Amino acid sequence: MVATGQVMTAFTVARAWADHGGGLRGAPTSPWLQAVLWGVAALVVGLAIVAIVNVVARRRSRYE
């Protein structure tokens, strides 16, 4: 069985590594660019959902 101290050390090291990525983390981007990208991504997901619902609704209405 793993000792509690070892588990706490592992969590602390993992959290510190995740917080301080250093070379693993990319350069920060502009907040405006991030907002536009997230907005476009949300729009694409929304359009995909609408398209899927329309296809499913058309298939059901044909067979009824």
SVG drawing of the C-alpha trace seen along z (x, -y; Angstrom):
<svg xmlns="http://www.w3.org/2000/svg" viewBox="-46 -42 58 44">
<polyline fill="none" stroke="black" stroke-width="0.4" points="0.0,0.0 1.3,-3.5 2.0,-5.7 0.0,-8.9 3.2,-11.0 4.1,-9.6 0.7,-10.3 0.8,-13.9 4.3,-14.4 3.1,-13.0 0.1,-15.4 2.3,-18.4 4.9,-17.6 2.2,-17.0 0.5,-20.3 3.7,-22.3 4.7,-20.7 1.3,-21.6 1.5,-25.1 5.1,-25.8 5.2,-24.2 8.2,-26.4 9.2,-25.2 6.1,-23.0 3.8,-26.0 3.3,-28.0 3.6,-31.7 0.6,-33.6 -1.8,-34.8 -3.9,-38.0 -7.1,-37.9 -9.0,-39.2 -7.6,-36.4 -8.6,-33.8 -12.1,-35.3 -12.5,-35.2 -11.2,-31.6 -13.5,-30.4 -16.5,-32.2 -15.8,-30.6 -15.4,-27.2 -18.8,-27.7 -20.4,-28.7 -19.1,-25.6 -20.3,-23.3 -23.7,-25.0 -24.0,-24.6 -23.0,-21.0 -25.6,-20.3 -28.3,-22.0 -27.3,-20.0 -27.3,-16.7 -30.8,-17.4 -32.1,-18.3 -30.8,-15.1 -32.3,-13.0 -35.6,-14.8 -35.9,-14.4 -35.2,-10.6 -37.9,-10.2 -40.5,-12.2 -40.1,-10.1 -40.9,-6.8 -43.8,-8.0"/>
</svg>
